[in-house]
Amino acid sequence: MKEFFGNRKVKLAIWEIGCFFWICFAGALLHFAFELSEYWKPMALIAAVNESIWEHLKMYFWPGFAFALVQYTYSRAYSNNYWLGKAAALAITPVLIIICYEAYMAYAAAAGVQPSLLTMLVIMFVGVGIGQFASFLILAAPPLTARALRVAPAAFATLLFMFGTFTYFPPKLPLFENFACYTYTGEYGILDDYEPYRIFTRVDEQGVQQEGLGVNYCETIKSKLVANMADGET
């Protein structure tokens, strides 16, 4: 048993499995962190600020990046190509999630079915899982050439710039548009008004309790969006 857990590849696999669960757990928390921080703008760097595809990708990038920094301290002695492997995981995960998500949404639209939250979660697990598996393969591989390893700094610089900037300065593209309960709202980045999307109950400055939308918030949001569109047409 000691020899098994002392094997280099086994130790790397344990780290990557741990990273998978950490990203899923921390990502779930970051989905609600911006609201729970009372929409504190510095929190927007790492937490989702709307329901766009991009903001959901942030929830997986930052936990993965933080884990990579911690893991390096403990596993660098038996890891090869460390930063390249971690850059690959952080790049592969969002790309796979976007591809799978768009394919599923195209299928749902063509079939006339309501998108399933369970399927969305499976897409997340698949994207994160394949990203961590790619990291394991690169870390467990023989040392690569210096030219190959030079890809890692450029990849990290690009990813950090994108995930650190596009929330505050979002491109006006569908990837960044608020997609509240599968409905595009024409909003990007940090929203002007979060009250229509508030999930949790809070106490306002006057001490009055303001009810949130709760677990069935999609139904409430949809009814409000339909009402707002109807008002705009009249």
C-alpha positions in Angstrom: 0.0 0.0 0.0 2.8 2.4 0.9 4.5 1.7 -2.4 1.2 2.3 -4.3 0.6 5.7 -2.8 4.3 6.5 -3.1 4.2 6.1 -6.9 4.6 9.3 -8.7 1.7 8.9 -11.1 -0.6 7.9 -8.3 0.3 11.0 -6.3 -0.3 13.2 -9.3 -3.7 11.5 -10.0 -4.7 12.1 -6.4 -3.9 15.8 -6.8 -5.8 16.1 -10.0 -8.9 14.3 -8.5 -8.7 16.6 -5.5 -8.5 19.6 -7.9 -11.6 18.4 -9.7 -13.7 18.3 -6.6 -12.3 21.6 -5.3 -13.2 23.4 -8.6 -16.7 22.0 -8.5 -17.2 22.9 -4.9 -15.6 26.4 -5.0 -17.3 27.1 -8.4 -20.7 26.5 -6.8 -19.9 28.9 -4.1 -18.7 31.6 -6.5 -22.0 31.4 -8.3 -23.6 33.2 -5.3 -20.6 35.0 -3.9 -21.3 38.3 -5.6 -24.8 38.6 -4.2 -23.7 37.4 -0.8 -21.0 40.1 -0.8 -23.8 42.7 -1.5 -22.4 43.2 -5.0 -19.0 44.3 -3.8 -17.2 45.2 -7.1 -13.8 43.7 -6.2 -15.6 40.4 -5.7 -16.6 40.6 -9.3 -13.1 39.6 -10.3 -13.6 36.0 -9.3 -17.4 35.6 -8.8 -20.2 35.4 -11.4 -21.9 38.8 -11.8 -24.6 37.7 -14.2 -25.8 34.5 -16.0 -23.7 34.7 -19.1 -21.6 31.8 -20.3 -18.5 33.8 -19.6 -19.3 34.5 -16.0 -19.8 30.8 -15.4 -16.4 30.0 -16.9 -14.8 32.3 -14.3 -16.2 30.1 -11.5 -14.0 27.3 -12.7 -11.0 29.2 -13.8 -10.1 31.0 -10.5 -10.5 28.0 -8.2 -8.3 26.0 -10.7 -5.7 28.7 -10.8 -5.6 29.0 -7.0 -5.3 25.2 -6.7 -2.4 25.2 -9.2 -0.5 27.7 -7.0 -0.9 25.6 -3.9 -0.3 22.2 -5.6 3.0 23.5 -7.0 4.5 23.8 -3.5 3.8 20.1 -2.8 4.1 18.3 -6.1 6.8 20.1 -8.0 9.4 17.6 -6.9 7.7 14.8 -8.9 5.9 16.7 -11.6 7.2 17.3 -15.1 6.1 20.2 -17.3 4.1 21.6 -14.3 3.0 25.0 -15.5 2.3 23.7 -19.0 0.0 21.1 -17.6 -1.9 23.5 -15.5 -2.2 26.0 -18.3 -3.6 23.3 -20.5 -6.2 22.4 -17.9 -7.3 26.0 -17.4 -7.6 26.5 -21.2 -9.2 23.2 -22.1 -11.9 23.4 -19.4 -13.6 26.6 -20.7 -13.3 25.6 -24.3 -14.9 22.2 -23.8 -17.7 23.7 -21.6 -18.5 26.3 -24.3 -18.5 23.6 -27.1 -20.7 21.2 -25.1 -23.0 23.9 -23.9 -23.6 25.4 -27.3 -24.2 22.0 -28.8 -26.7 21.1 -26.1 -28.5 24.4 -26.4 -28.7 24.0 -30.2 -30.2 20.5 -29.6 -32.7 21.8 -27.0 -33.8 24.5 -29.4 -34.2 22.2 -32.3 -36.0 19.6 -30.3 -38.2 22.1 -28.6 -37.3 21.0 -25.1 -36.5 22.9 -21.9 -32.8 22.9 -21.1 -32.0 20.7 -18.1 -30.0 21.9 -15.1 -28.8 18.3 -14.6 -27.4 18.3 -18.1 -25.7 21.6 -17.5 -24.0 20.2 -14.4 -22.9 17.1 -16.4 -21.3 19.5 -19.0 -19.5 21.2 -16.1 -18.2 17.9 -14.7 -17.1 16.7 -18.1 -15.2 20.0 -18.9 -13.5 20.1 -15.5 -12.7 16.4 -15.6 -11.2 16.4 -19.0 -9.1 19.5 -18.2 -7.7 17.8 -15.1 -7.0 14.6 -17.0 -5.1 16.6 -19.6 -3.1 18.2 -16.8 -2.3 14.7 -15.3 -1.1 13.4 -18.7 1.3 16.4 -19.1 2.6 16.3 -15.5 3.2 12.6 -15.7 4.9 12.7 -19.1 8.7 12.9 -19.6 10.1 16.4 -19.6 9.3 18.4 -22.7 11.5 20.7 -24.6 12.2 24.3 -23.5 10.4 25.5 -26.6 7.2 23.6 -25.7 7.3 24.8 -22.1 7.5 28.4 -23.3 3.8 28.1 -24.2 2.8 28.1 -20.6 3.7 31.8 -19.7 1.9 33.1 -22.8 -1.1 31.0 -22.0 -1.3 32.1 -18.4 -0.8 35.8 -19.3 -3.7 35.5 -21.9 -6.0 33.7 -19.5 -5.4 36.0 -16.6 -5.9 39.1 -18.8 -9.2 37.7 -20.1 -10.6 36.5 -16.9 -9.4 39.6 -15.0 -10.7 42.1 -17.5 -13.8 41.0 -19.4 -16.2 41.2 -16.4 -15.4 44.9 -16.0 -15.1 45.6 -19.7 -17.2 43.0 -21.4 -17.3 42.7 -25.2 -20.8 43.0 -26.6 -21.0 39.4 -27.8 -23.4 36.6 -26.9 -20.8 34.9 -24.8 -20.8 37.8 -22.4 -24.6 38.7 -22.5 -26.7 38.0 -19.4 -28.6 34.8 -20.1 -31.0 34.8 -17.2 -33.0 31.5 -17.1 -32.2 30.9 -20.8 -33.4 34.4 -21.9 -31.0 37.0 -23.2 -31.6 40.3 -21.5 -29.3 42.7 -23.4 -27.1 43.2 -20.2 -23.4 42.7 -20.0 -20.8 42.6 -17.1 -21.8 44.1 -13.8 -25.5 45.0 -14.0 -27.1 48.3 -13.0 -29.9 46.7 -11.0 -29.7 43.3 -9.3 -33.0 43.4 -7.5 -34.9 41.5 -10.3 -32.3 38.7 -9.9 -31.8 38.6 -6.2 -32.0 35.0 -4.8 -31.5 35.4 -1.1 -33.5 37.3 1.5 -31.9 40.5 2.9 -32.6 43.3 5.3 -32.4 46.8 3.6 -31.0 50.0 5.1 -34.4 50.8 6.7 -34.4 47.4 8.5 -37.1 46.0 6.2 -36.7 42.4 5.1 -36.7 42.0 1.3 -37.6 38.6 0.1 -35.4 36.9 -2.5 -36.6 34.9 -5.4 -35.6 31.6 -3.7 -34.9 28.2 -5.4 -37.6 28.7 -8.0 -36.1 32.0 -9.1 -36.2 31.1 -12.8 -40.0 31.1 -12.9 -40.2 34.5 -11.2 -37.5 36.0 -13.4 -39.2 34.7 -16.6 -42.6 36.2 -15.5 -40.9 39.6 -14.8 -39.0 39.6 -18.1 -42.2 38.8 -20.0 -44.0 41.6 -18.2 -41.2 44.0 -18.9 -41.2 43.1 -22.6 -45.0 43.6 -22.7 -44.7 47.0 -21.0 -42.1 48.0 -23.6 -44.3 47.2 -26.5 -47.3 49.2 -25.2 
